[in-house]
Amino acid sequence: MEARRVVPILRIFDIAKAREFYCDFLGFAVDWEHRFDDDAPLYIQVSRCGMALHLSEHHGDGTPGSAVFVDITGLEAFHAEIMAHGYRYLRPGIEDAPWNARVMTVTDPFGNSIRFSEAKG
């Protein structure tokens, strides 16, 4: 077996807040959107630097309060970039983790967390 890609599905409840957080604050781009019809919930893919997330308004897709762990490089630069956006609802810091890494946790407006982790040295 070979896993080619893992794409977490995160539950969202407000498209405007999701766009503000994922696109305006974190710098993700919208790759595509899908609705079965005009009154159906939205299912959307956002991505950045090879990482993709699916955001869904569909009942049963994901659980509010989920956590996603992302192993990255360039954590300091990423932190500086998002802090420059001036997002009023979150000002994450970078912490030392016991597994020889530095971690920045961001929590979206729906309680989902993304833990960006970079190995030390």
N, CA, C and O of each residue as an XYZ file, in Angstrom:
484
protein
N       0.848     -1.188      0.000
C       0.000      0.000      0.000
C       0.881      1.234      0.000
O       1.957      1.256      0.599
N       0.404      2.248     -0.679
C       1.063      3.560     -0.680
C      -0.008      4.620     -0.503
O      -0.944      4.712     -1.298
N       0.136      5.415      0.540
C      -0.788      6.534      0.739
C      -0.271      7.706     -0.084
O       0.859      8.154      0.106
N      -1.077      8.186     -0.972
C      -0.656      9.276     -1.849
C      -1.014     10.650     -1.307
O      -0.316     11.629     -1.571
N      -2.094     10.722     -0.554
C      -2.518     12.015     -0.025
C      -3.540     11.787      1.074
O      -4.379     10.891      0.978
N      -3.470     12.588      2.102
C      -4.458     12.570      3.176
C      -5.102     13.948      3.203
O      -4.398     14.956      3.260
N      -6.420     14.007      3.163
C      -7.123     15.290      3.170
C      -8.151     15.285      4.302
O      -9.193     14.640      4.191
N      -7.862     15.999      5.385
C      -8.832     16.088      6.480
C     -10.088     16.845      6.037
O     -10.021     17.773      5.231
N     -11.223     16.431      6.579
C     -12.492     17.142      6.368
C     -12.839     17.827      7.677
O     -12.991     17.172      8.708
N     -12.963     19.143      7.636
C     -13.297     19.927      8.828
C     -14.696     20.511      8.680
O     -15.041     21.056      7.632
N     -15.484     20.396      9.717
C     -16.858     20.896      9.715
C     -16.843     22.407      9.915
O     -16.153     22.924     10.793
N     -17.612     23.101      9.090
C     -17.761     24.557      9.193
C     -19.249     24.894      9.231
O     -20.093     24.091      8.831
N     -19.555     26.099      9.718
C     -20.957     26.501      9.847
C     -21.245     27.854      9.210
O     -22.402     28.271      9.159
N     -20.230     28.541      8.729
C     -20.402     29.880      8.172
C     -19.321     30.098      7.114
O     -18.132     30.161      7.428
N     -19.752     30.211      5.859
C     -18.804     30.332      4.745
C     -17.963     31.601      4.853
O     -16.755     31.554      4.625
N     -18.566     32.717      5.191
C     -17.807     33.972      5.281
C     -16.718     33.875      6.342
O     -15.589     34.310      6.113
N     -17.047     33.307      7.503
C     -16.048     33.157      8.563
C     -14.961     32.166      8.154
O     -13.788     32.366      8.468
N     -15.346     31.104      7.458
C     -14.359     30.126      6.987
C     -13.394     30.769      5.992
O     -12.185     30.560      6.088
N     -13.905     31.538      5.049
C     -13.037     32.226      4.074
C     -12.113     33.233      4.773
O     -10.927     33.321      4.456
N     -12.668     33.984      5.719
C     -11.853     34.956      6.437
C     -10.701     34.266      7.155
O      -9.571     34.753      7.125
N     -10.978     33.139      7.798
C      -9.951     32.431      8.556
C      -8.961     31.712      7.637
O      -7.756     31.954      7.711
N      -9.461     30.837      6.782
C      -8.575     29.992      5.978
C      -7.892     30.745      4.834
O      -6.721     30.496      4.548
N      -8.596     31.646      4.189
C      -8.011     32.361      3.041
C      -7.323     33.663      3.454
O      -6.141     33.862      3.177
N      -8.069     34.544      4.116
C      -7.516     35.855      4.456
C      -6.436     35.776      5.532
O      -5.423     36.468      5.434
N      -6.634     34.948      6.553
C      -5.680     34.852      7.660
C      -4.552     33.861      7.363
O      -3.377     34.222      7.431
N      -4.903     32.613      7.035
C      -3.873     31.588      6.848
C      -3.283     31.541      5.436
O      -2.266     30.883      5.218
N      -3.899     32.221      4.490
C      -3.327     32.291      3.146
C      -3.605     31.100      2.251
O      -2.884     30.884      1.277
N      -4.636     30.321      2.555
C      -5.035     29.227      1.686
C      -5.770     29.783      0.465
O      -6.360     30.861      0.522
N      -5.726     29.041     -0.626
C      -6.472     29.395     -1.833
C      -7.642     28.423     -1.986
O      -7.535     27.252     -1.621
N      -8.748     28.910     -2.521
C      -9.886     28.042     -2.815
C      -9.595     27.326     -4.130
O      -9.389     27.967     -5.161
N      -9.581     25.995     -4.090
C      -9.342     25.200     -5.293
C     -10.630     24.905     -6.042
O     -10.676     24.984     -7.269
N     -11.672     24.567     -5.301
C     -12.974     24.294     -5.898
C     -14.048     24.304     -4.812
O     -13.764     24.167     -3.623
N     -15.283     24.469     -5.261
C     -16.449     24.443     -4.383
C     -17.500     23.542     -5.011
O     -17.570     23.418     -6.233
N     -18.321     22.910     -4.168
C     -19.395     22.064     -4.693
C     -20.642     22.189     -3.836
O     -20.581     22.164     -2.607
N     -21.771     22.325     -4.512
C     -23.099     22.247     -3.899
C     -23.945     21.372     -4.807
O     -23.843     21.458     -6.031
N     -24.773     20.536     -4.215
C     -25.667     19.718     -5.031
C     -26.746     20.566     -5.699
O     -27.204     20.241     -6.794
N     -27.153     21.657     -5.039
C     -28.076     22.635     -5.603
C     -27.927     23.927     -4.807
O     -27.154     23.975     -3.851
N     -28.648     24.963     -5.183
C     -28.479     26.279     -4.560
C     -28.765     26.295     -3.056
O     -28.211     27.124     -2.333
N     -29.617     25.395     -2.581
C     -29.972     25.359     -1.163
C     -29.196     24.304     -0.377
O     -29.459     24.095      0.807
N     -28.251     23.646     -1.022
C     -27.485     22.577     -0.366
C     -26.274     23.145      0.374
O     -25.812     24.242      0.061
N     -25.766     22.408      1.343
C     -24.555     22.832      2.055
C     -23.357     22.894      1.101
O     -23.326     22.217      0.073
N     -22.392     23.707      1.462
C     -21.181     23.864      0.653
C     -20.113     22.872      1.083
O     -19.943     22.593      2.270
N     -19.397     22.344      0.095
C     -18.215     21.506      0.307
C     -17.116     22.162     -0.506
O     -17.290     22.387     -1.703
N     -15.984     22.474      0.120
C     -14.968     23.296     -0.527
C     -13.575     22.741     -0.214
O     -13.333     22.229      0.879
N     -12.674     22.847     -1.175
C     -11.277     22.504     -0.916
C     -10.444     23.769     -0.923
O     -10.541     24.592     -1.834
N      -9.607     23.915      0.127
C      -8.634     24.993      0.194
C      -7.258     24.348      0.282
O      -7.116     23.245      0.809
N      -6.240     25.041     -0.237
C      -4.899     24.470     -0.182
C      -3.848     25.561     -0.060
O      -4.073     26.731     -0.369
N      -2.686     25.113      0.409
C      -1.541     25.991      0.528
C      -0.300     25.118      0.633
O      -0.249     24.199      1.450
N       0.697     25.405     -0.193
C       2.012     24.747     -0.092
C       1.912     23.224     -0.030
O       2.615     22.592      0.758
N       1.061     22.639     -0.837
C       0.945     21.187     -0.878
C       0.000     20.582      0.138
O      -0.216     19.370      0.126
N      -0.566     21.387      1.014
C      -1.516     20.888      2.013
C      -2.925     21.253      1.570
O      -3.194     22.405      1.229
N      -3.820     20.277      1.573
C      -5.218     20.509      1.211
C      -6.110     20.181      2.399
O      -5.849     19.251      3.161
N      -7.162     20.965      2.534
C      -8.194     20.729      3.542
C      -9.540     20.776      2.851
O      -9.758     21.600      1.963
N     -10.440     19.902      3.250
C     -11.817     19.986      2.807
C     -12.624     20.598      3.943
O     -12.523     20.164      5.091
N     -13.415     21.596      3.621
C     -14.271     22.280      4.585
C     -15.710     21.979      4.191
O     -16.087     22.158      3.033
N     -16.505     21.530      5.134
C     -17.842     21.065      4.781
C     -18.907     21.592      5.731
O     -18.740     21.595      6.951
N     -20.010     22.038      5.129
C     -21.204     22.405      5.894
C     -22.129     21.205      6.086
O     -23.127     21.305      6.800
N     -21.810     20.074      5.457
C     -22.670     18.892      5.514
C     -22.686     18.268      6.900
O     -21.633     18.029      7.493
N     -23.883     18.004      7.416
C     -24.037     17.286      8.680
C     -23.382     15.914      8.519
O     -23.629     15.214      7.537
N     -22.560     15.542      9.473
C     -21.909     14.238      9.412
C     -20.512     14.276      8.830
O     -19.778     13.295      8.951
N     -20.119     15.371      8.202
C     -18.749     15.514      7.692
C     -17.897     16.183      8.752
O     -18.000     17.390      8.971
N     -17.079     15.422      9.392
C     -16.211     15.973     10.418
C     -16.975     16.272     11.692
O     -18.206     16.286     11.713
N     -16.233     16.506     12.740
C     -16.784     16.817     14.053
C     -16.190     18.128     14.522
O     -14.966     18.250     14.559
N     -16.990     19.107     14.880
C     -16.422     20.348     15.411
C     -15.474     20.043     16.566
O     -15.772     19.209     17.421
N     -14.349     20.715     16.583
C     -13.362     20.480     17.621
C     -12.287     19.486     17.217
O     -11.496     19.062     18.059
N     -12.243     19.107     15.945
C     -11.216     18.185     15.464
C      -9.860     18.877     15.439
O      -9.772     20.105     15.428
N      -8.801     18.062     15.432
C      -7.439     18.589     15.357
C      -6.709     17.945     14.189
O      -6.872     16.757     13.911
N      -5.901     18.753     13.513
C      -5.075     18.286     12.398
C      -3.635     18.650     12.733
O      -3.356     19.782     13.127
N      -2.721     17.697     12.578
C      -1.298     17.913     12.830
C      -0.592     18.024     11.487
O      -0.740     17.153     10.630
N       0.183     19.106     11.300
C       0.876     19.344     10.037
C       2.359     19.553     10.309
O       2.737     20.479     11.026
N       3.189     18.705      9.746
C       4.641     18.804      9.852
C       5.109     19.748      8.749
O       4.916     19.460      7.568
N       5.722     20.874      9.120
C       6.119     21.875      8.132
C       7.562     22.306      8.334
O       8.208     21.942      9.316
N       8.048     23.083      7.388
C       9.293     23.832      7.537
C       8.918     25.305      7.410
O       7.877     25.640      6.846
N       9.768     26.180      7.936
C       9.512     27.615      7.821
C       8.448     28.140      8.757
O       7.714     29.064      8.407
N       8.355     27.566      9.943
C       7.319     27.967     10.898
C       7.414     29.434     11.287
O       6.396     30.124     11.344
N       8.625     29.921     11.555
C       8.802     31.330     11.960
C       8.289     32.286     10.875
O       7.586     33.251     11.174
N       8.643     32.012      9.624
C       8.207     32.870      8.515
C       6.692     32.809      8.336
O       6.049     33.830      8.093
N       6.127     31.611      8.457
C       4.677     31.454      8.352
C       3.981     32.230      9.465
O       2.989     32.917      9.220
N       4.497     32.121     10.677
C       3.943     32.853     11.816
C       3.971     34.358     11.560
O       2.973     35.048     11.771
N       5.120     34.864     11.103
C       5.239     36.306     10.826
C       4.249     36.737      9.747
O       3.643     37.804      9.846
N       4.088     35.914      8.728
C       3.160     36.241      7.638
C       1.726     36.348      8.134
O       1.042     37.330      7.844
N       1.263     35.350      8.878
C      -0.144     35.404      9.295
C      -0.377     36.489     10.343
O      -1.450     37.092     10.378
N       0.611     36.745     11.193
C       0.449     37.807     12.186
C       0.333     39.175     11.507
O      -0.347     40.065     12.018
N       0.987     39.343     10.370
C       0.921     40.602      9.632
C      -0.476     40.856      9.063
O      -0.808     41.996      8.738
N      -1.300     39.807      8.937
C      -2.657     39.976      8.410
C      -3.586     40.664      9.391
O      -4.628     41.185      8.994
N      -3.222     40.675     10.676
C      -4.031     41.385     11.660
C      -5.388     40.769     11.928
O      -6.356     41.492     12.161
N      -5.479     39.451     11.899
C      -6.742     38.770     12.199
C      -7.121     39.060     13.646
O      -6.350     38.761     14.558
N      -8.272     39.627     13.860
C      -8.633     40.136     15.182
C      -9.029     39.067     16.191
O      -9.078     39.347     17.388
N      -9.314     37.847     15.737
C      -9.842     36.838     16.643
C      -8.811     35.835     17.155
O      -9.134     34.992     17.992
N      -7.573     35.916     16.661
C      -6.575     34.931     17.077
C      -5.180     35.494     16.863
O      -4.869     36.052     15.810
N      -4.359     35.339     17.871
C      -2.953     35.745     17.787
C      -2.103     34.597     18.331
O      -1.652     34.641     19.475
N      -1.886     33.570     17.505
C      -1.173     32.391     17.991
C       0.306     32.669     18.246
O       0.918     33.525     17.607
N       0.850     31.931     19.184
C       2.275     31.980     19.451
C       2.921     30.687     18.995
O       2.251     29.779     18.502
N       4.218     30.618     19.166
C       4.972     29.400     18.859
C       5.512     28.872     20.180
O       6.110     29.614     20.959
N       5.298     27.587     20.423
C       5.721     26.970     21.675
C       6.695     25.830     21.410
O       6.657     25.194     20.357
N       7.565     25.584     22.382
C       8.429     24.413     22.327
C       7.621     23.196     22.743
O       6.915     23.216     23.752
N       7.735     22.131     21.946
C       7.018     20.888     22.242
C       7.990     19.857     22.804
O       9.186     19.920     22.517
N       7.503     18.917     23.594
C       8.391     17.921     24.197
C       8.983     16.929     23.193
O       9.860     16.147     23.559
N       8.529     16.940     21.946
C       9.059     16.000     20.954
C      10.104     16.657     20.045
O      10.227     16.305     18.871
N      10.853     17.614     20.601
C      11.941     18.295     19.895
C      11.434     19.056     18.667
O      11.999     18.961     17.578
N      10.381     19.794     18.868
C       9.793     20.582     17.788
C       9.252     21.884     18.360
O       9.130     22.055     19.573
N       8.935     22.785     17.458
C       8.215     24.015     17.810
C       6.855     23.918     17.145
O       6.735     23.435     16.019
N       5.828     24.382     17.852
C       4.454     24.200     17.386
C       3.674     25.505     17.493
O       3.777     26.235     18.478
N       2.891     25.776     16.448
C       1.936     26.884     16.461
C       0.552     26.273     16.219
O       0.314     25.628     15.197
N      -0.343     26.484     17.165
C      -1.700     25.968     17.040
C      -2.643     27.111     16.700
O      -2.649     28.146     17.367
N      -3.440     26.913     15.654
C      -4.474     27.875     15.289
C      -5.820     27.161     15.407
O      -5.954     25.995     15.037
N      -6.801     27.872     15.922
C      -8.138     27.313     16.084
C      -9.112     28.133     15.260
O      -9.205     29.351     15.415
N      -9.842     27.448     14.376
C     -10.773     28.152     13.492
C     -12.035     28.562     14.244
O     -12.214     28.169     15.397
N     -12.914     29.345     13.617
C     -14.127     29.820     14.301
C     -15.105     28.708     14.695
O     -16.099     28.973     15.370
N     -14.832     27.466     14.279
C     -15.740     26.349     14.523
C     -15.161     25.344     15.528
O     -15.718     24.268     15.745
N     -14.021     25.726     16.138
C     -13.410     24.896     17.159
C     -12.397     23.889     16.652
O     -11.826     23.151     17.454
N     -12.155     23.830     15.359
C     -11.154     22.926     14.803
C      -9.765     23.526     14.972
O      -9.585     24.732     14.804
N      -8.785     22.693     15.304
C      -7.421     23.173     15.497
C      -6.476     22.583     14.445
O      -6.610     21.426     14.048
N      -5.539     23.391     14.014
C      -4.451     22.927     13.164
C      -3.172     23.201     13.920
O      -2.903     24.334     14.318
N      -2.387     22.164     14.114
C      -1.112     22.282     14.827
C       0.017     22.193     13.814
O       0.330     21.117     13.305
N       0.617     23.327     13.531
C       1.749     23.395     12.604
C       3.008     23.134     13.419
O       3.295     23.864     14.369
N       3.762     22.099     13.056
C       4.913     21.679     13.839
C       6.164     21.648     12.962
O       6.139     21.145     11.838
N       7.258     22.195     13.497
C       8.533     22.143     12.801
C       9.577     21.541     13.733
O       9.734     21.989     14.869
N      10.288     20.528     13.253
C      11.339     19.891     14.047
C      12.458     20.883     14.323
O      12.796     21.703     13.469
N      13.033     20.804     15.529
C      14.172     21.654     15.880
C      15.438     21.049     15.267
O      15.607     19.834     15.170
N      16.329     21.984     14.855
C      17.648     21.597     14.387
C      17.613     20.676     13.283
O      18.662     20.265     12.788
